Amino acid sequence: MTTDNPGPGANWVDPKCGPVAGTTHLGEGKVTVWGNDPKNHPKQAWKTCYSVESDGPGLFIRTHPNSDYVIFDQTKHPEPEVQQSIQVLSKKTGKIVKTIRVTEQEKALAVHIEFNASGSEFWVSVWVRGGKKNWKKGEIVVYDSKTLKEKARIKGLETPTGKFNVSNRVNHKT
């Protein structure tokens, strides 16, 4: 796991391994999940529970205790159709159950998933490369965390990453 994202990753309870953590890999399309409860699950602690191949390498991975899913981006892939999509991992099966194309906007990519405090929705940033030189702006796309359907788009934003949910961070919900 030497190519893991240096970010906080995500934490959830796996049906076989108990409490786990997961992270995307910067250099390859992969999510690795490992046990992280040495007190109550010593046989799984600090050992890989499973790895899942994704369509491309990413930066952010998030979940919420009230969600059945772990969501991650694929921002580091060179092809637009992959870097503009997020993937959805089922906590129950450990398998990718859906790929969502967040945008098809030129020079844009989908990055930084964040759940709201209740876990009922998650937000994905659409970041448009080129900054102020590019006349196109980014947006935040809001999804229902149960149905995985789009609820809203907040348009006209300048590089809308960094939308961290303080409630989730303070209460260690990732």
N, C-alpha and C positions, 0 to 999 in steps of 0.2 A: 504494500500500500504506500509506496514512496511517492506516488504521483497524486495523492489526495489533495482536495481543495483545503486551503488553510482556514476556511470559514468554520462556523460552529457546527455544521452538519445538522442532523435531525435525530431525535430520540423517540422511540415508541416501544410498545410491548409486542414482541413476536410470539405467535402461538407455540412455537417449538423451543425457541432460545430464551424466552423471557424478555427482560428489558435489553434493548439493543440501541446502538447508534449506527448511523449510516452517513456516507459521504460520497459525493461524485469524485471522479478522477479528472485532473486537469489535462492529462496527456492522452487519455483514451476514453472511449465510450463505455463507461462502467460505473456501477454503484456497488460499493462494498458495505456489508452490514456485519457488525460484530457484537458479541455479548458485552454488556457493560455493568453487570451486577455481581461483583465477586462475593458478596455476602450471602445472597439467596440463590444464586445460580453459578456456583464456582466452576462447574465443568464447562460452561460456555464463556466465562469471563475472559475478555481480552483475546478471544479466538474468533476467527471469521465464521459467522453463521452461514452466510451465502453471499455470492456476488451475482449481479445481473448485468448482462450486456445491454447497453443502450445504443441509440442511433448515433450519439456523438458525445464528446466530452463537455462537461458543464462546470458551472461555478456554484450555483445555489441549489440547496435541497431543503425542503421544509415539510412539516406535518403539524398536526394538532391532535391532542388527545381525543377530541370529539370528531375527528375525521377518520374514515376508513382507508385513507390514501396518504401516500408520500408523493410529493410533487417535486420534479427537478427540471432545470433548464439544460440546454445543450449548446450554450453560447459559444463555446470554443471550436465548434465544427466549422469548416470552411464553406460548406454549401448553405445558401440562404434557406432552403426549405427545411433543413434540420435546425439551424440556429434560430429560426423563427418559430420553432415548435417546442412544447414542453412534453414531458412524459409523466404518466401516472402509474405508480406502483401500488398494488394492493397490499395492505398490511397482513391480510389473512393468508394470501397465497404466496407472497414474495415474488410475484410476477408483474411485468408491465401489462396493464390492462387497457391503456388508451394513450394515444399520441394526439395532442391538440395543437393545431396550427393557429397560433395566436395572431399573427400578422402576415401579410404578403407585401407590405410596404417596402419599397426599394431602400436599401441601405439600413434596414431596421433589423433588430434582433430581439428575441424574447429573453428576458433576464430577471432575476431576483423575484422569486415567489415569496409571498408573506401572507399568513392567515390573519383574519380579524380575531379579536379577543375571544369570541364565542366559538370560533372554528367553523362557523356556518358558511363562510366564504373565504376565498383566497384571491390575492391580487397579483397580477403579473405585469411587470414593466415592459413596455416596448420602447427601446432605446434606439434612436436614429443616429447613426454615425455621421460625423461632419460638424457637429456642434452648431454654433451660431451661423456658420457659413452655409449650412443646409437649411433651406426654407421650410422643410418639413419638420414637424414637431413630433415628439413621442407621446405616449399615452399610458394609462394604467387600465388594464382590462380586469374586470371583476367577474369571478366565476362562483357558482353555487358549489359548495364542497361535497354535497350529496349526489347531485345529478351531473356534475361537471359541465353544466351548461353556462354559457356566457349570460351575465346579468346586465352589465353596463360597461361603457368605455368613458374614461375621463380623458378628453383630448386636449391638445395644445400645450403639452408639458415639455420643458427642457430637460432632457436626460433624467427621467423620473426613477432613478434607482435611489436606494437609501431610505425607503419607506418602511423602516423597522417599526414593529408594533411593540411599544414600550411595555404594555401589559404582558404580552407573551414573553418578552425578555426577562422581565423582573420575576415572573413565575416559572421560568425555565421551560416554557412550552415551545418546542421547535418542531 
